[in-house]
């Protein structure tokens, strides 16, 4: 977006890892989450999602199974 809007302010991201949005992976409802580098390092290997993407300046983005409330 900054390439298009050169005068746009830099985005501000929260320091905690809130749920950004729900998504559907196959037939499963998931939560899209963002983890900081520190949070990602603290997350046990078996608790990490299989598919994640690192976005510089944001952190690790992945989908987790939706928690039942």
C-alpha positions in Angstrom: 0.0 0.0 0.0 2.8 2.4 0.7 3.9 2.1 -2.9 0.6 3.4 -4.0 0.1 5.9 -1.2 3.6 7.3 -0.7 2.4 9.8 1.9 0.4 7.2 3.9 1.6 6.8 7.5 3.2 3.6 8.5 0.7 1.1 9.9 0.7 0.5 13.6 0.3 -3.1 14.8 -0.7 -4.2 18.3 1.9 -5.7 20.5 -0.3 -8.6 21.5 -1.5 -11.3 19.1 -5.2 -10.7 18.6 -7.4 -12.7 16.3 -7.5 -10.7 13.1 -10.2 -12.5 11.3 -11.8 -15.9 10.8 -11.1 -17.9 7.7 -12.2 -21.3 6.3 -9.5 -23.9 5.4 -11.2 -26.7 3.6 -14.2 -27.3 5.8 -12.7 -26.0 9.0 -13.2 -22.6 10.5 -9.9 -21.1 11.6 -8.7 -18.0 13.3 -6.0 -15.9 11.5 -3.4 -14.9 14.1 -0.3 -12.8 14.2 2.6 -13.7 16.5 5.6 -11.4 17.3 9.0 -12.9 16.9 9.2 -13.4 20.7 5.8 -15.0 20.9 6.7 -17.3 18.0 9.9 -18.4 19.7 7.9 -19.2 22.9 5.3 -21.2 21.1 6.0 -25.0 21.4 6.8 -26.7 18.1 3.7 -28.9 18.4 1.4 -25.9 19.0 2.6 -24.0 15.9 0.3 -24.0 12.8 1.6 -26.0 9.8 1.2 -23.1 7.4 2.6 -19.7 8.4 4.1 -16.8 6.6 6.6 -14.4 8.0 5.8 -10.7 7.2 8.7 -8.3 8.0 7.5 -5.6 10.4 4.4 -7.6 11.4 5.5 -11.1 12.5 4.3 -14.6 11.8 0.9 -15.0 10.3 -1.0 -18.3 10.4 -4.4 -20.0 10.8 -5.3 -21.9 14.0 -8.3 -24.0 14.6 -11.1 -21.9 16.0 -11.6 -22.3 19.7 -15.0 -23.4 20.9 -16.6 -20.7 23.1 
